[in-house]
Amino acid sequence: MKLVAQLEDLLYKAQRAPKSEELRLSAWRIVVHESEVVALGIKDNSPGSVYTPPSYRQGESGDVFLVWSDGTCSQTMVQLPFSSDPDYWPRALEQWKQASYEDPDAVHIPAPESLPLVAVEDRSIKSIITGDDKILFEQADRWLKDIPKNVKMQGSIQAAWGYRHVRTSTGLAVTYQQSQFVSGFSFDSLIGAGFAKRRLIRPEEQEKLWLQTVNQYQWMQKEASPVGANTQVILAPGMTEDMVRQFILPNFSGDRVIEGQGAFSKESFLDNKPVFHEQLSLMIDPFRPLELGSYLVTPEGIPASRTVLVQDGQLKTPYLRVKDAVRWGAKPTGLPQGTAGLYIKHKSEAPWLELLQGIEDGVLILSVLGLHTQDSVSGSYSLSAPHSLRILKGRIVGKTDVKLSGNFLADLAAATTKTALSELDNYPYLMIRTGVQNL
Amino acid sequence: MEQLEIKALVQSVLEETKGIEGYFVVRAQSRREWSMRLSNGRFERVATGEDSGIGVQAFTEKGASGFANSDVLEKETGRKLVEKAIQLARRNEGIGSKANRQIWMVPPVQEEVANTAQKGFAEIPLVELEKMVMTLHSRLSSSFPKGVWQSSYRQVEEVWCIGRSDGTLVSFVIPRAVLMHQGTVRNNDKAQSTLIHRSGMDATLLIEELADSILEKKAIDRAEFALAVCAAPQLPSGHYPLIIDYGLAKGLAHEAFGHAVESDHMNESVLGENGKLRKGLRVARPGVSIIDGPLIGDWANQPFSANGLPRQTVTIVRDGVLEAGLGDVFSAEEAGMPVTGAGRAESYAHVPLPRMSNIRLLVEPMLPLIPEEHLMDEVKAVRETLLKHGEMLAGEKNLLLLGYRGGQVNPKTGDFVFQCDGIIDVADPDLPIYQPSIFSGKILSALEAIRGGLGEGCYDAIGTCGKGGQSVASSGGSHRYLLMDVDQQVSLGGEQA
């Protein structure tokens, strides 16, 4: 019997005919993931090494949230039981009751609403899982044939497919299939690229990603002139995404805002305080087909919805889970999945090549060391960026090592900040005026 | 699931491998976790959870490998995983993967290590733990109301069993607990957060904290410091004589030197040459040593590797000279180092990689320092000790870096960065405070710059090692403080000078 069925059976019984009144549930919700994953890695130009062998994973696990008749609640992670002991689940229920706690804002289980149609499954990924996995091996083989001379390459390819079940005591019962394909590679541990969506990478995307990385690697081989005080800093799309993950995402989490642990206060949101430049907006969009951050329903049973967090530079709302929404006095919002599903938009975006041509004196930051160590509340950063690319007179001319110091929240508020669209990424190039020094 | 049940399961899965050509490593793990988080005097979350599963790593006769795992702990699933893993290994052999037969060479081991926790996992009921954590949280919030406090407590018990085709069967239990306080303070319209923890094996740490309030006092001191940091100026960037606390020293030892001597990294390590460890290389001044090894009761303790070999204590650097690396069974020989049982994995679902346990950096001679109860008293004591022993470098700032916020290293280039909570100039009798700024440079230069230790060894700085995308407990430390000379390859970021 599937885990989701075992849980439903247990929880319905505990709601209607509990073993004792103390163990009576008044409400509940569960989310169960059934997934299969196949993966292959490359280490030091060797496919399937002992550290990155072809691998297979099968998993079936879930999260349970319970509201007891006395108003307390419990949360737990569950798996299929080890044995077929008929007392396993009733015993577990008693343990969960012992772990119950009071959280009146969290006990609301919303009534089901109609769900949107969102494409989250690529059937070709299912066929990889069921045995037709040559695409993974062929991809690794192609990479290895094309590696630039004397380069040590690391890489990984992973395909995942499975079911997601969401059930609530208020009547939501949804099961759907979803897939995921993630691949990435790096050269000499200096430079790399990656792809992560709910669909397979297309050959032309793979080709462009590879070509871009090979070009960047070649520019890295040539030392360029140092930066000056007026050098323009451009964050590559992956770098913009990393900065958003570190400085933006935590400050828009409803619980942190409510508890006063974020960069912006609740009043700032209610007053629609301008915090970014008026040309910038930030939104959660779970509807984009086959994007990693797209979904039909949240684990709490809330249908996917588009949510604007910042409109024309002004705070609109943090993202709110059910409990946060109750405390905020609003409806739950759409949720990002990490940085996936979160989109930054500038009113006057230009294509990257166009923007590049207009840069007289710049440095393109591909990666930094130590970003995760920076204080997300203050927004301040002091970072080292060895292996950045120097731009002079509209062209990338070679490699340079720099340090950056500034404040990302201030960067997004500055009138001088511009963005440029990337063909391969959801996040833009971000052109900022910030402290830059030679390393 | 108990140790005996897991052992029986691993044995039964190994039985299934008999008659199949190849070599098998079977890893089973059962993990229990209780956790809770409080914010501003209310429970935000109390959660219980179990995560168990089994992983099978198979090797063909030629040494190609495949890996399969499942979160279902049962014999039938184990049998399917054996089939899947060897099928993937054979497929891998067909694509010309690099063969590795080292696992055939290691001797079999049979051992069982009992749980070393003072309190059994569920000995103190969850509801009692909730009361204790609430008391600690409320006490802190009322002692320092200017801060917004979040407290969390987590206790984990991992039962592992590793079996191999050669008859190896080892099992062990790892108990782990941590109490953390995270505070956010605001001053001058600026916000700053601080995070502080106390770790141990079990709920005993809560009982101890209720009695001695050590973490609470530290949290208040750190919050006061964070308040001052909010209003503090930035330092001009440059090269300074530095004093780093043992949390930062653990970061330096772990990120900068530990990873650079792991056997799977020798092809891209600044401490490797032609794929071999550069043994005999002078990397630091005489008197400097770096040691890695498990400590009983420590956050990162693990008595056996995830490949079933005993975990050894290794002196990586002795008296300034690179002596040894952290070798796992698969890459130690190729890296020119002995096998030290360094393979660790996040869980049954991960392939083990060579990695550290508890790493500590020690220097002789050491200057004595009596620990003070409060942070700024200790900073004063550091200043006085340096002056008394003629170790304050005259005519310039001597900067004390406090608090470890994490770091990152590129082992190939030797570039590192670390971040602290804030900086104090101990050369100035007013002890002025500065904003944190990035501590960066080249790892070999940083090691060469270490000139002394201040105070006895403190090895309880904890963290999570993220190598290979896994999350594995790590720990370590050094003397209470380390002294570092000015070096042109080691700098503090900040404002442009």
HADDOCK unambig.tbl for C-alpha pairs under 7 A between the chains (distance, minus, plus):
assign (segid A and resid 46 and name CA) (segid B and resid 97 and name CA) 6.01 0.50 0.50
assign (segid A and resid 46 and name CA) (segid B and resid 98 and name CA) 6.05 0.50 0.50
assign (segid A and resid 47 and name CA) (segid B and resid 97 and name CA) 5.27 0.50 0.50
assign (segid A and resid 48 and name CA) (segid B and resid 92 and name CA) 6.19 0.50 0.50
assign (segid A and resid 48 and name CA) (segid B and resid 97 and name CA) 5.42 0.50 0.50
assign (segid A and resid 49 and name CA) (segid B and resid 97 and name CA) 6.03 0.50 0.50
assign (segid A and resid 49 and name CA) (segid B and resid 98 and name CA) 5.66 0.50 0.50
assign (segid A and resid 50 and name CA) (segid B and resid 65 and name CA) 5.95 0.50 0.50
assign (segid A and resid 50 and name CA) (segid B and resid 100 and name CA) 6.82 0.50 0.50
assign (segid A and resid 51 and name CA) (segid B and resid 351 and name CA) 6.31 0.50 0.50
assign (segid A and resid 51 and name CA) (segid B and resid 353 and name CA) 6.83 0.50 0.50
assign (segid A and resid 53 and name CA) (segid B and resid 65 and name CA) 5.83 0.50 0.50
assign (segid A and resid 53 and name CA) (segid B and resid 66 and name CA) 5.17 0.50 0.50
assign (segid A and resid 53 and name CA) (segid B and resid 67 and name CA) 6.39 0.50 0.50
assign (segid A and resid 54 and name CA) (segid B and resid 66 and name CA) 5.34 0.50 0.50
assign (segid A and resid 54 and name CA) (segid B and resid 67 and name CA) 6.39 0.50 0.50
assign (segid A and resid 54 and name CA) (segid B and resid 88 and name CA) 6.03 0.50 0.50
assign (segid A and resid 54 and name CA) (segid B and resid 92 and name CA) 6.81 0.50 0.50
assign (segid A and resid 55 and name CA) (segid B and resid 66 and name CA) 5.92 0.50 0.50
assign (segid A and resid 55 and name CA) (segid B and resid 67 and name CA) 4.58 0.50 0.50
assign (segid A and resid 55 and name CA) (segid B and resid 68 and name CA) 5.43 0.50 0.50
assign (segid A and resid 56 and name CA) (segid B and resid 67 and name CA) 6.43 0.50 0.50
assign (segid A and resid 56 and name CA) (segid B and resid 68 and name CA) 4.64 0.50 0.50
assign (segid A and resid 56 and name CA) (segid B and resid 69 and name CA) 6.47 0.50 0.50
assign (segid A and resid 57 and name CA) (segid B and resid 68 and name CA) 5.74 0.50 0.50
assign (segid A and resid 57 and name CA) (segid B and resid 69 and name CA) 4.98 0.50 0.50
assign (segid A and resid 57 and name CA) (segid B and resid 70 and name CA) 5.74 0.50 0.50
assign (segid A and resid 58 and name CA) (segid B and resid 69 and name CA) 6.45 0.50 0.50
assign (segid A and resid 58 and name CA) (segid B and resid 70 and name CA) 4.80 0.50 0.50
assign (segid A and resid 58 and name CA) (segid B and resid 71 and name CA) 6.96 0.50 0.50
assign (segid A and resid 59 and name CA) (segid B and resid 70 and name CA) 5.60 0.50 0.50
assign (segid A and resid 59 and name CA) (segid B and resid 71 and name CA) 5.35 0.50 0.50
assign (segid A and resid 60 and name CA) (segid B and resid 71 and name CA) 6.82 0.50 0.50
assign (segid A and resid 74 and name CA) (segid B and resid 46 and name CA) 6.89 0.50 0.50
assign (segid A and resid 74 and name CA) (segid B and resid 47 and name CA) 6.87 0.50 0.50
assign (segid A and resid 75 and name CA) (segid B and resid 46 and name CA) 6.56 0.50 0.50
assign (segid A and resid 75 and name CA) (segid B and resid 47 and name CA) 4.92 0.50 0.50
assign (segid A and resid 75 and name CA) (segid B and resid 48 and name CA) 6.65 0.50 0.50
assign (segid A and resid 76 and name CA) (segid B and resid 47 and name CA) 5.27 0.50 0.50
assign (segid A and resid 76 and name CA) (segid B and resid 48 and name CA) 4.81 0.50 0.50
assign (segid A and resid 76 and name CA) (segid B and resid 49 and name CA) 5.23 0.50 0.50
assign (segid A and resid 77 and name CA) (segid B and resid 48 and name CA) 6.62 0.50 0.50
assign (segid A and resid 77 and name CA) (segid B and resid 49 and name CA) 4.52 0.50 0.50
assign (segid A and resid 77 and name CA) (segid B and resid 50 and name CA) 6.36 0.50 0.50
assign (segid A and resid 78 and name CA) (segid B and resid 49 and name CA) 6.42 0.50 0.50
assign (segid A and resid 78 and name CA) (segid B and resid 50 and name CA) 6.31 0.50 0.50
assign (segid A and resid 80 and name CA) (segid B and resid 72 and name CA) 6.47 0.50 0.50
assign (segid A and resid 82 and name CA) (segid B and resid 73 and name CA) 5.66 0.50 0.50
assign (segid A and resid 82 and name CA) (segid B and resid 74 and name CA) 6.30 0.50 0.50
assign (segid A and resid 98 and name CA) (segid B and resid 126 and name CA) 6.99 0.50 0.50
assign (segid A and resid 98 and name CA) (segid B and resid 127 and name CA) 6.75 0.50 0.50
assign (segid A and resid 99 and name CA) (segid B and resid 46 and name CA) 6.99 0.50 0.50
assign (segid A and resid 99 and name CA) (segid B and resid 126 and name CA) 5.94 0.50 0.50
assign (segid A and resid 99 and name CA) (segid B and resid 127 and name CA) 6.42 0.50 0.50
assign (segid A and resid 101 and name CA) (segid B and resid 46 and name CA) 6.93 0.50 0.50
assign (segid A and resid 103 and name CA) (segid B and resid 43 and name CA) 6.73 0.50 0.50
assign (segid A and resid 260 and name CA) (segid B and resid 148 and name CA) 6.87 0.50 0.50
assign (segid A and resid 261 and name CA) (segid B and resid 148 and name CA) 6.87 0.50 0.50
assign (segid A and resid 261 and name CA) (segid B and resid 184 and name CA) 6.02 0.50 0.50
assign (segid A and resid 263 and name CA) (segid B and resid 191 and name CA) 6.99 0.50 0.50
assign (segid A and resid 369 and name CA) (segid B and resid 408 and name CA) 5.63 0.50 0.50
assign (segid A and resid 369 and name CA) (segid B and resid 409 and name CA) 6.99 0.50 0.50
assign (segid A and resid 369 and name CA) (segid B and resid 417 and name CA) 6.05 0.50 0.50
assign (segid A and resid 370 and name CA) (segid B and resid 407 and name CA) 5.07 0.50 0.50
assign (segid A and resid 370 and name CA) (segid B and resid 408 and name CA) 5.04 0.50 0.50
assign (segid A and resid 370 and name CA) (segid B and resid 417 and name CA) 5.74 0.50 0.50
assign (segid A and resid 370 and name CA) (segid B and resid 418 and name CA) 6.45 0.50 0.50
assign (segid A and resid 373 and name CA) (segid B and resid 405 and name CA) 5.12 0.50 0.50
assign (segid A and resid 373 and name CA) (segid B and resid 406 and name CA) 5.03 0.50 0.50
assign (segid A and resid 373 and name CA) (segid B and resid 407 and name CA) 6.25 0.50 0.50
assign (segid A and resid 373 and name CA) (segid B and resid 419 and name CA) 5.75 0.50 0.50
assign (segid A and resid 377 and name CA) (segid B and resid 191 and name CA) 6.15 0.50 0.50
assign (segid A and resid 377 and name CA) (segid B and resid 192 and name CA) 6.46 0.50 0.50
assign (segid A and resid 378 and name CA) (segid B and resid 190 and name CA) 6.49 0.50 0.50
assign (segid A and resid 378 and name CA) (segid B and resid 191 and name CA) 5.39 0.50 0.50
assign (segid A and resid 378 and name CA) (segid B and resid 192 and name CA) 6.11 0.50 0.50
assign (segid A and resid 382 and name CA) (segid B and resid 437 and name CA) 5.63 0.50 0.50
assign (segid A and resid 382 and name CA) (segid B and resid 438 and name CA) 5.32 0.50 0.50
assign (segid A and resid 382 and name CA) (segid B and resid 493 and name CA) 6.17 0.50 0.50
assign (segid A and resid 382 and name CA) (segid B and resid 494 and name CA) 6.38 0.50 0.50
assign (segid A and resid 383 and name CA) (segid B and resid 438 and name CA) 6.11 0.50 0.50
assign (segid A and resid 384 and name CA) (segid B and resid 417 and name CA) 6.85 0.50 0.50
assign (segid A and resid 405 and name CA) (segid B and resid 494 and name CA) 6.35 0.50 0.50
